């Protein structure tokens, strides 16, 4: 197995810049549509966890902490369905994020759509959806390039 791969961000910087601009646009749309930073970072982090993207998990764990996501929330995110720490809005956003991450398994099911739209406004639904689309794209670029995540220095 080859450890060094072509880094798509370095070999096609214009495409990477466009993806970054798209991510900024998705974040802006989400914020304008009522998606707060806490929900945004939970969605971005959970999609990255589901995709196995250690690099993006690191980035969004730090950003989630800055957005007010506590240790208990971070620890329970992978098991959010069994956890009582997330609000109805957060749970709706997380389910929607999973549906977009596993879109190849039948799309967003009618049940998932109904649960999400029973809690989220149409604007919030759109905001969360665009966040999931952009982070899933980033996860694929990072995973294909095998970008490494170095350990954080411990004190």
N, C-alpha and C positions, 0 to 999 in steps of 0.2 A: 504494500500500500504506500502510495506517495504521500509524504507529509507536507510537502510544499506544493501549493496549487497556484494556478493563475488567479490573481486577485482582481476580480471584476471591477472593483472600485478604482484600481490603479490603471488597468489596461483600457478602460472605457470611462474616463472621468466625466465626460459629458452626460452619459447615461446615469451614472451614480449621482451627479448633481441634480439631474431631473428627478430621480427617485427621492432625493433629499428634499427637493422643493415640493414634491407631491406629499411627502410626510408632513412638511410644515403646513401645507394647505389643508390636509386632513385634520391636523391638530387645531387649526384655526376654525374650520367648519364645526368640529366637535364642540369647541368652546363657545362659539356663536350660537350653537344649537342647544346649549344648556348642559353639556357634559363637563363636569368639574374635573380638576387635575387628578383627584384621587381615583375616580372611576377610569379616567383615561389611562393612568399608569397601571391600574389593576388589569385592564384589558390588554395593554401592550406587554406586560410581564407574563400574563397567563398564556397568551398566544405563543410567546417565546418559549415558555416552559413546555407547552404541548409539542412544539416543533423541535425541542431538544437543542435550542440555540443558546449555548452557555454565554457567548459574547453579549447577546442582547438581554439575557437574563441579568447579567451583571449590570449593564447600563440601566435597565429599567428598575432593578431593585434599588439602586441608589436614588433614582428619580422618584420612585414611589415613596421612599422614606422622606424625601424632601417635600412631597405632596401630602404628608401626614399619615401615610400608611404605616402602622405600627408593627412591631416584631410579631405579635400574635397573628395579625392579619397576614403578614408575609408567610409565616409558618403554616397557616391553614389554607392558603390560596390553592394549593394542589388538590385539596379535599373540600373545596367550598360547598359542595352539595351537602356534605355531612356536617358542616360547621354552622354555628349560629352567629358568627361575628360579622357577616355581611348583610347589608340592607337589601330590601326588595329591589331597588334600582341597580345595586351592584350585582346581585344575583342574575337579574335580567340581562345586564350587560355581559356578564361572564358566560352565560349560556349562549348568547348571540355570538360572542367571540369564538367559542368552541365550534359553533355551527359554521362560521366562516373559515376557521382553520381546517376543519374536516369537510369542506364544501364538496369534495370529491365523493363523499359518502351519501349522496342523495340531496345535496343542497341544504338550505335552511328549511327544516321540516315545518309543516303546518302547526304542529304543537309548539315547537320552539318559537315560531313567529307569533303565535297567539299569546304565549306567556310573555314574550318581550314587549309586544305592543299593548298588553294589558297594564304594563307598568311604565314603559317609556313612551314619550310623545313621538310622533312621526319624525320630528326634527332630531330628537335624541337618538332614535333608532338609526337614522341616517348618519349621525355623527359617530356613533359606536361602530357602525358598519364600515365607514371609511377608515377608521383607526385600525380595524382588524385587517382590512385589505392592505393597507400600507405596511403594517408590521409583518404580515405574512410574506410580503414581497422582500422586505429587508432580511428576514430570517433565511429566505432561500438564497439570497446573495451571499450572506455570511457563511451559511453552511456549505454551499458549493465551493467557496473560497477557502474553507477551513481556517478562518481567522481564529487565532488563539487567544485565550483568556488567561492572563497570568495571575497567580495568587496575590491577594492583597497582603501586604506586610502586617504581621500580627505584633502587637505590643506586649 
